[in-house]
Amino acid sequence: MNKICYGCGVKLQCNNPDGLGYVPENKIDDAAYCVRCFRMMHYGEHKDVITPKDEKEIIRKINKDDKFVIFLVDFLNISEHVINLFNSIKGEKLLVVNKCELLPKNVKPERIRLYLKEYYHVNSDIKIKGGSLTHGAKAIYGYLGDRGINEAYILGISNSGKSTLINDLIKVIGSNIKEINTNSKANTTLDFMRVKIDNNLTLIDSPGFIIENALENDVTTDKATAYSFHMKAGEGLSILDGRYYFKVLDETSLVFYTNVNSKVVAKKNFKEVKTTNELNIIKNNQDIVLYGIGFITVKDGTRIKTNINSESMEIRDSMFGGYYE
């Protein structure tokens, strides 16, 4: 009988120590996790691997199977590309916006739903998740039960909290099954994996989608934070110890929403660096979405020079500002 790793979904094997799913031969009969997942869970180690299934392959399988889909994205990574992925799912689906503990106190969840429906044209149901011990899993469990859904795929952007949601559901119902491996690095789940939550619900975890042209970011944390800056004309903002840089040519205020390590997140300075792109923020309350890092809300229109290429960001009406503030 073939066994799969309960952390990443890969078939367990004892022949290739460098291959996925490896477990020493003397432990494979009792193993629930491969060596990679075990060391991630207990020692914080992470070995980068390439997700074996691409976006089109995953979406094609989902659409062919025609099961209900729960699609997760944390609010830091909402973008046109992500919403296009969600909209490419043909069957019934639920969009779950995760890690919303950081939402400004004056921004109610209903306003986020309204923004997604009006700006990104999301026509499906939307759940806002975050801010409690089980992060809203109880409401999602009830939502599925009310609709008689007993089997569903969980899809989403890598590190969006898919496995965490499964673990939260396990806690909600008091199940004694093993928890799924969770990690703040990409590609924790490598293949489809069925998890029977209880007699009423089975979830199918899936490899996370990788954001195209995402900015290099190796210091993510599990907690999102907001940083506010009042920028005078000519001041610069360096991110990740100067890896990325913005120079503001007109006075404005910025709020940076991100989950990168706070010690290297952003600092104001006047250092001149080589910039390859110029942005013209012509309206107040605009967001600069930085793929894979978060977004910066620009309160007043301004010109900005940056070393980030256009393919790695987008400009949109602010998620929190203007009409939604």
C-alpha positions as a Markdown table, in Angstrom:
| # | Residue | x | y | z |
|---|---|---|---|---|
| 1 | Met | 0.0 | 0.0 | 0.0 |
| 2 | Asn | 1.4 | 3.4 | -1.0 |
| 3 | Lys | 1.6 | 6.0 | 1.8 |
| 4 | Ile | 1.8 | 9.7 | 1.3 |
| 5 | Cys | 3.4 | 12.3 | 3.4 |
| 6 | Tyr | 0.8 | 14.1 | 5.5 |
| 7 | Gly | 2.7 | 17.3 | 5.2 |
| 8 | Cys | 3.3 | 17.7 | 1.5 |
| 9 | Gly | 1.2 | 15.0 | -0.2 |
| 10 | Val | 4.1 | 13.3 | -1.9 |
| 11 | Lys | 4.3 | 9.4 | -1.9 |
| 12 | Leu | 6.7 | 8.2 | 0.8 |
| 13 | Gln | 9.8 | 6.3 | -0.4 |
| 14 | Cys | 13.0 | 5.0 | 1.2 |
| 15 | Asn | 15.3 | 4.6 | -1.9 |
| 16 | Asn | 16.5 | 8.1 | -2.7 |
| 17 | Pro | 17.6 | 10.3 | 0.2 |
| 18 | Asp | 17.8 | 13.3 | -2.1 |
| 19 | Gly | 14.3 | 12.7 | -3.6 |
| 20 | Leu | 10.9 | 14.0 | -2.5 |
| 21 | Gly | 9.1 | 11.9 | 0.1 |
| 22 | Tyr | 12.2 | 10.2 | 1.6 |
| 23 | Val | 12.0 | 8.4 | 4.9 |
| 24 | Pro | 14.6 | 6.0 | 6.2 |
| 25 | Glu | 13.7 | 2.4 | 5.6 |
| 26 | Asn | 13.5 | 1.5 | 9.2 |
| 27 | Lys | 10.9 | 4.2 | 9.9 |
| 28 | Ile | 8.7 | 4.1 | 6.8 |
| 29 | Asp | 6.1 | 1.7 | 8.2 |
| 30 | Asp | 5.2 | 4.2 | 11.1 |
| 31 | Ala | 6.1 | 7.5 | 9.3 |
| 32 | Ala | 3.4 | 10.1 | 8.8 |
| 33 | Tyr | 5.8 | 12.7 | 7.3 |
| 34 | Cys | 8.8 | 12.7 | 5.0 |
| 35 | Val | 12.1 | 13.8 | 6.3 |
| 36 | Arg | 11.7 | 17.2 | 4.6 |
| 37 | Cys | 8.4 | 18.0 | 6.3 |
| 38 | Phe | 9.5 | 16.6 | 9.6 |
| 39 | Arg | 12.5 | 18.8 | 9.7 |
| 40 | Met | 10.5 | 21.8 | 8.6 |
| 41 | Met | 8.0 | 21.2 | 11.4 |
| 42 | His | 10.5 | 20.5 | 14.2 |
| 43 | Tyr | 13.6 | 22.4 | 13.2 |
| 44 | Gly | 12.4 | 25.2 | 11.0 |
| 45 | Glu | 14.5 | 23.9 | 8.1 |
| 46 | His | 13.3 | 24.5 | 4.5 |
| 47 | Lys | 14.6 | 23.0 | 1.2 |
| 48 | Asp | 13.4 | 24.9 | -1.9 |
| 49 | Val | 11.8 | 22.7 | -4.5 |
| 50 | Ile | 9.9 | 23.4 | -7.7 |
| 51 | Thr | 6.2 | 23.0 | -7.6 |
| 52 | Pro | 5.5 | 19.9 | -9.8 |
| 53 | Lys | 2.2 | 21.2 | -11.2 |
| 54 | Asp | 1.8 | 24.5 | -13.0 |
| 55 | Glu | -1.2 | 26.8 | -12.8 |
| 56 | Lys | -2.9 | 25.6 | -16.0 |
| 57 | Glu | -2.5 | 21.9 | -15.0 |
| 58 | Ile | -4.1 | 22.6 | -11.6 |
| 59 | Ile | -6.9 | 24.7 | -13.0 |
| 60 | Arg | -7.6 | 22.1 | -15.7 |
| 61 | Lys | -7.9 | 19.3 | -13.2 |
| 62 | Ile | -10.1 | 21.3 | -10.9 |
| 63 | Asn | -12.5 | 22.3 | -13.7 |
| 64 | Lys | -12.7 | 18.7 | -15.0 |
| 65 | Asp | -13.5 | 17.3 | -11.5 |
| 66 | Asp | -16.2 | 19.9 | -11.0 |
| 67 | Lys | -16.0 | 19.9 | -7.2 |
| 68 | Phe | -16.6 | 23.0 | -4.9 |
| 69 | Val | -13.4 | 25.1 | -4.5 |
| 70 | Ile | -12.2 | 27.2 | -1.6 |
| 71 | Phe | -9.6 | 29.7 | -2.9 |
| 72 | Leu | -7.4 | 31.4 | -0.4 |
| 73 | Val | -5.4 | 34.6 | -0.8 |
| 74 | Asp | -4.0 | 36.8 | 1.9 |
| 75 | Phe | -5.1 | 40.4 | 1.6 |
| 76 | Leu | -1.4 | 41.4 | 1.0 |
| 77 | Asn | -1.3 | 39.5 | -2.3 |
| 78 | Ile | -4.6 | 40.5 | -3.9 |
| 79 | Ser | -3.8 | 41.5 | -7.4 |
| 80 | Glu | -5.3 | 41.3 | -10.9 |
| 81 | His | -3.3 | 38.1 | -11.7 |
| 82 | Val | -4.6 | 36.4 | -8.5 |
| 83 | Ile | -8.2 | 37.3 | -9.2 |
| 84 | Asn | -7.9 | 36.2 | -12.8 |
| 85 | Leu | -6.8 | 32.8 | -11.5 |
| 86 | Phe | -9.8 | 32.7 | -9.2 |
| 87 | Asn | -12.2 | 33.7 | -12.0 |
| 88 | Ser | -10.7 | 30.9 | -14.3 |
| 89 | Ile | -12.3 | 28.3 | -12.0 |
| 90 | Lys | -15.6 | 27.4 | -13.7 |
| 91 | Gly | -17.5 | 25.7 | -10.9 |
| 92 | Glu | -18.9 | 26.8 | -7.6 |
| 93 | Lys | -16.3 | 28.5 | -5.4 |
| 94 | Leu | -15.7 | 30.6 | -2.4 |
| 95 | Leu | -13.0 | 33.3 | -2.1 |
| 96 | Val | -11.4 | 33.5 | 1.3 |
| 97 | Val | -9.3 | 36.6 | 2.1 |
| 98 | Asn | -6.9 | 35.5 | 4.7 |
| 99 | Lys | -4.6 | 37.1 | 7.4 |
| 100 | Cys | -6.9 | 40.1 | 7.9 |
| 101 | Glu | -5.9 | 40.8 | 11.5 |
| 102 | Leu | -4.1 | 43.9 | 10.2 |
| 103 | Leu | -7.2 | 45.5 | 8.6 |
| 104 | Pro | -7.5 | 49.1 | 9.8 |
| 105 | Lys | -10.1 | 49.4 | 12.6 |
| 106 | Asn | -12.2 | 51.7 | 10.5 |
| 107 | Val | -12.4 | 49.2 | 7.6 |
| 108 | Lys | -15.2 | 46.7 | 8.0 |
| 109 | Pro | -15.1 | 43.3 | 6.3 |
| 110 | Glu | -18.1 | 44.2 | 4.2 |
| 111 | Arg | -16.2 | 47.1 | 2.7 |
| 112 | Ile | -13.5 | 44.7 | 1.6 |
| 113 | Arg | -16.1 | 42.4 | 0.0 |
| 114 | Leu | -17.6 | 45.5 | -1.8 |
| 115 | Tyr | -14.1 | 46.5 | -3.1 |
| 116 | Leu | -13.5 | 43.0 | -4.5 |
| 117 | Lys | -16.8 | 42.9 | -6.2 |
| 118 | Glu | -16.7 | 46.4 | -7.6 |
| 119 | Tyr | -13.0 | 46.8 | -8.5 |
| 120 | Tyr | -12.1 | 43.2 | -9.4 |
| 121 | His | -15.5 | 42.1 | -10.4 |
| 122 | Val | -15.7 | 39.1 | -8.1 |
| 123 | Asn | -19.2 | 37.6 | -8.3 |
| 124 | Ser | -18.8 | 34.6 | -6.0 |
| 125 | Asp | -19.2 | 34.5 | -2.2 |
| 126 | Ile | -16.4 | 36.1 | -0.2 |
| 127 | Lys | -15.3 | 35.3 | 3.4 |
| 128 | Ile | -12.9 | 37.5 | 5.4 |
| 129 | Lys | -10.7 | 35.3 | 7.6 |
| 130 | Gly | -8.5 | 36.2 | 10.5 |
| 131 | Gly | -8.4 | 37.8 | 14.0 |
| 132 | Ser | -9.3 | 34.9 | 16.2 |
| 133 | Leu | -7.8 | 31.6 | 17.5 |
| 134 | Thr | -9.2 | 29.6 | 14.6 |
| 135 | His | -9.2 | 32.5 | 12.2 |
| 136 | Gly | -12.8 | 32.2 | 11.1 |
| 137 | Ala | -12.6 | 28.4 | 10.3 |
| 138 | Lys | -15.9 | 27.8 | 12.2 |
| 139 | Ala | -17.8 | 30.1 | 9.9 |
| 140 | Ile | -16.3 | 28.4 | 6.8 |
| 141 | Tyr | -17.2 | 25.0 | 8.2 |
| 142 | Gly | -20.8 | 26.2 | 8.8 |
| 143 | Tyr | -20.9 | 27.7 | 5.3 |
| 144 | Leu | -20.0 | 24.4 | 3.7 |
| 145 | Gly | -22.4 | 22.4 | 5.9 |
| 146 | Asp | -25.3 | 24.7 | 5.1 |
| 147 | Arg | -24.8 | 24.1 | 1.4 |
| 148 | Gly | -24.4 | 20.3 | 1.8 |
| 149 | Ile | -20.8 | 20.4 | 0.5 |
| 150 | Asn | -19.0 | 17.3 | 1.8 |
| 151 | Glu | -15.9 | 17.5 | -0.5 |
| 152 | Ala | -14.0 | 20.5 | -1.7 |
| 153 | Tyr | -10.6 | 21.5 | -3.1 |
| 154 | Ile | -8.5 | 24.1 | -1.3 |
| 155 | Leu | -6.6 | 26.3 | -3.8 |
| 156 | Gly | -4.6 | 29.5 | -3.4 |
| 157 | Ile | -1.4 | 31.4 | -3.6 |
| 158 | Ser | 1.6 | 29.6 | -2.1 |
| 159 | Asn | 1.8 | 30.5 | 1.6 |
| 160 | Ser | -1.7 | 31.9 | 1.7 |
| 161 | Gly | -2.7 | 29.7 | 4.6 |
| 162 | Lys | -4.3 | 26.6 | 2.9 |
| 163 | Ser | -2.8 | 24.1 | 5.3 |
| 164 | Thr | -3.4 | 26.4 | 8.2 |
| 165 | Leu | -7.1 | 26.5 | 7.3 |
| 166 | Ile | -7.2 | 22.7 | 7.3 |
| 167 | Asn | -5.6 | 22.6 | 10.7 |
| 168 | Asp | -8.0 | 25.2 | 12.0 |
| 169 | Leu | -10.9 | 23.1 | 10.8 |
| 170 | Ile | -9.4 | 20.1 | 12.6 |
| 171 | Lys | -9.3 | 22.1 | 15.8 |
| 172 | Val | -12.9 | 23.4 | 15.4 |
| 173 | Ile | -14.4 | 20.0 | 15.3 |
| 174 | Gly | -12.1 | 18.5 | 17.8 |
| 175 | Ser | -10.7 | 15.8 | 15.5 |
| 176 | Asn | -7.7 | 13.7 | 16.6 |
| 177 | Ile | -6.3 | 13.4 | 13.1 |
| 178 | Lys | -2.7 | 14.6 | 12.5 |
| 179 | Glu | -2.3 | 18.3 | 11.5 |
| 180 | Ile | -0.9 | 19.4 | 8.1 |
| 181 | Asn | 2.6 | 20.7 | 7.8 |
| 182 | Thr | 2.6 | 24.6 | 7.7 |
| 183 | Asn | 5.5 | 26.8 | 6.9 |
| 184 | Ser | 6.0 | 30.4 | 5.9 |
| 185 | Lys | 8.1 | 29.4 | 2.8 |
| 186 | Ala | 6.6 | 28.6 | -0.6 |
| 187 | Asn | 5.9 | 25.1 | -1.9 |
| 188 | Thr | 5.1 | 23.3 | 1.4 |
| 189 | Thr | 2.4 | 21.2 | -0.3 |
| 190 | Leu | 3.8 | 19.6 | -3.4 |
| 191 | Asp | 0.9 | 17.5 | -4.6 |
| 192 | Phe | -2.9 | 17.0 | -4.1 |
| 193 | Met | -3.7 | 15.5 | -0.7 |
| 194 | Arg | -7.0 | 14.3 | 0.6 |
| 195 | Val | -7.8 | 15.1 | 4.3 |
| 196 | Lys | -10.9 | 13.7 | 5.9 |
| 197 | Ile | -11.9 | 16.3 | 8.4 |
| 198 | Asp | -14.8 | 14.3 | 9.7 |
| 199 | Asn | -17.6 | 12.2 | 8.3 |
| 200 | Asn | -19.2 | 15.3 | 6.7 |
| 201 | Leu | -16.2 | 16.9 | 5.1 |
| 202 | Thr | -13.2 | 15.9 | 3.1 |
| 203 | Leu | -10.8 | 18.6 | 1.8 |
| 204 | Ile | -8.3 | 18.2 | -1.0 |
| 205 | Asp | -5.2 | 20.3 | -0.4 |
| 206 | Ser | -3.3 | 21.4 | -3.5 |
| 207 | Pro | 0.1 | 22.9 | -4.4 |
| 208 | Gly | 0.1 | 26.6 | -4.1 |
| 209 | Phe | 0.2 | 28.9 | -7.1 |
| 210 | Ile | 3.4 | 30.9 | -7.5 |
| 211 | Ile | 2.9 | 34.6 | -8.2 |
| 212 | Glu | 4.4 | 35.5 | -11.5 |
| 213 | Asn | 7.2 | 38.0 | -11.4 |
| 214 | Ala | 7.1 | 38.1 | -7.6 |
| 215 | Leu | 9.9 | 40.1 | -5.9 |
| 216 | Glu | 12.6 | 38.3 | -4.2 |
| 217 | Asn | 11.7 | 38.0 | -0.5 |
| 218 | Asp | 13.4 | 35.6 | 1.8 |
| 219 | Val | 12.5 | 37.2 | 5.1 |
| 220 | Thr | 8.8 | 36.7 | 5.4 |
| 221 | Thr | 7.1 | 36.3 | 8.7 |
| 222 | Asp | 3.7 | 34.9 | 9.7 |
| 223 | Lys | 2.4 | 38.3 | 10.8 |
| 224 | Ala | 1.5 | 41.2 | 8.6 |
| 225 | Thr | 2.3 | 44.7 | 9.7 |
| 226 | Ala | 1.6 | 48.3 | 8.6 |
| 227 | Tyr | 4.3 | 51.0 | 8.5 |
| 228 | Ser | 3.4 | 54.7 | 8.0 |
| 229 | Phe | 5.8 | 57.3 | 6.5 |
| 230 | His | 5.3 | 61.0 | 5.7 |
| 231 | Met | 7.6 | 61.6 | 2.8 |
| 232 | Lys | 9.0 | 65.0 | 1.8 |
| 233 | Ala | 9.9 | 65.7 | -1.8 |
| 234 | Gly | 13.2 | 64.0 | -2.6 |
| 235 | Glu | 13.1 | 61.5 | 0.3 |
| 236 | Gly | 13.6 | 57.8 | -0.5 |
| 237 | Leu | 12.2 | 54.6 | 1.0 |
| 238 | Ser | 14.4 | 51.5 | 1.0 |
| 239 | Ile | 12.9 | 48.1 | 1.4 |
| 240 | Leu | 14.6 | 44.9 | 2.5 |
| 241 | Asp | 17.9 | 46.6 | 3.4 |
| 242 | Gly | 17.9 | 48.5 | 0.1 |
| 243 | Arg | 17.1 | 45.7 | -2.2 |
| 244 | Tyr | 14.2 | 47.8 | -3.5 |
| 245 | Tyr | 13.9 | 51.5 | -3.4 |
| 246 | Phe | 11.4 | 54.3 | -4.0 |
| 247 | Lys | 12.2 | 58.0 | -4.3 |
| 248 | Val | 9.2 | 60.4 | -3.9 |
| 249 | Leu | 9.5 | 63.5 | -6.0 |
| 250 | Asp | 6.4 | 65.2 | -4.4 |
| 251 | Glu | 5.4 | 65.3 | -0.8 |
| 252 | Thr | 3.0 | 62.6 | 0.2 |
| 253 | Ser | 2.2 | 60.0 | 2.9 |
| 254 | Leu | 2.7 | 56.3 | 2.5 |
| 255 | Val | 1.4 | 53.2 | 4.3 |
| 256 | Phe | 3.3 | 50.0 | 3.6 |
| 257 | Tyr | 1.3 | 46.8 | 4.4 |
| 258 | Thr | 3.7 | 43.8 | 4.4 |
| 259 | Asn | 4.8 | 40.6 | 6.1 |
| 260 | Val | 8.5 | 41.0 | 5.6 |
| 261 | Asn | 10.7 | 41.0 | 8.6 |
| 262 | Ser | 10.3 | 44.3 | 10.4 |
| 263 | Lys | 14.1 | 44.8 | 11.0 |
| 264 | Val | 14.7 | 45.1 | 7.3 |
| 265 | Val | 11.3 | 46.2 | 6.0 |
| 266 | Ala | 11.7 | 49.9 | 5.2 |
| 267 | Lys | 13.7 | 52.9 | 6.1 |
| 268 | Lys | 13.7 | 56.6 | 5.0 |
| 269 | Asn | 16.9 | 58.0 | 3.6 |
| 270 | Phe | 18.3 | 60.3 | 0.9 |
| 271 | Lys | 20.6 | 57.8 | -0.6 |
| 272 | Glu | 20.7 | 58.0 | -4.4 |
| 273 | Val | 20.4 | 54.6 | -6.2 |
| 274 | Lys | 19.9 | 53.6 | -9.8 |
| 275 | Thr | 16.2 | 53.7 | -10.7 |
| 276 | Thr | 14.8 | 52.0 | -13.8 |
| 277 | Asn | 11.2 | 53.0 | -13.6 |
| 278 | Glu | 9.1 | 56.1 | -12.9 |
| 279 | Leu | 5.5 | 56.0 | -11.7 |
| 280 | Asn | 3.0 | 58.8 | -12.0 |
| 281 | Ile | 0.4 | 58.5 | -9.3 |
| 282 | Ile | -2.1 | 60.9 | -10.7 |
| 283 | Lys | -4.9 | 60.3 | -8.1 |
| 284 | Asn | -5.1 | 60.4 | -4.3 |
| 285 | Asn | -5.5 | 57.1 | -2.5 |
| 286 | Gln | -3.8 | 54.7 | -4.8 |
| 287 | Asp | -2.1 | 51.3 | -4.0 |
| 288 | Ile | 1.2 | 50.2 | -5.5 |
| 289 | Val | 0.9 | 46.4 | -5.3 |
| 290 | Leu | 4.4 | 44.8 | -4.9 |
| 291 | Tyr | 4.0 | 41.2 | -6.0 |
| 292 | Gly | 5.0 | 38.8 | -3.2 |
| 293 | Ile | 5.7 | 41.5 | -0.7 |
| 294 | Gly | 2.5 | 43.6 | 0.0 |
| 295 | Phe | 1.3 | 47.0 | -1.1 |
| 296 | Ile | 1.9 | 50.6 | -0.5 |
| 297 | Thr | -1.0 | 53.0 | -0.1 |
| 298 | Val | -0.1 | 56.5 | -1.6 |
| 299 | Lys | -2.3 | 59.1 | 0.1 |
| 300 | Asp | -1.6 | 62.0 | -2.3 |
| 301 | Gly | -0.8 | 61.9 | -6.0 |
| 302 | Thr | 3.0 | 62.0 | -6.6 |
| 303 | Arg | 5.8 | 61.0 | -9.0 |
| 304 | Ile | 7.9 | 58.1 | -7.8 |
| 305 | Lys | 11.2 | 56.7 | -9.1 |
| 306 | Thr | 11.9 | 53.0 | -8.3 |
| 307 | Asn | 14.3 | 50.2 | -9.2 |
| 308 | Ile | 11.3 | 47.7 | -9.5 |
| 309 | Asn | 10.2 | 46.7 | -12.9 |
| 310 | Ser | 6.6 | 47.3 | -14.0 |
| 311 | Glu | 6.1 | 43.5 | -14.4 |
| 312 | Ser | 6.4 | 43.0 | -10.6 |
| 313 | Met | 3.8 | 45.5 | -9.5 |
| 314 | Glu | 0.5 | 47.1 | -10.4 |
| 315 | Ile | -1.3 | 50.4 | -9.5 |
| 316 | Arg | -4.9 | 50.3 | -8.4 |
| 317 | Asp | -7.5 | 52.3 | -6.5 |
| 318 | Ser | -6.7 | 51.9 | -2.8 |
| 319 | Met | -8.2 | 49.0 | -1.0 |
| 320 | Phe | -8.6 | 51.1 | 2.1 |
| 321 | Gly | -8.6 | 54.8 | 0.9 |
| 322 | Gly | -11.1 | 57.0 | -0.8 |
| 323 | Tyr | -14.6 | 55.6 | -1.0 |
| 324 | Tyr | -13.7 | 52.7 | 1.2 |
| 325 | Glu | -12.1 | 54.6 | 4.0 |
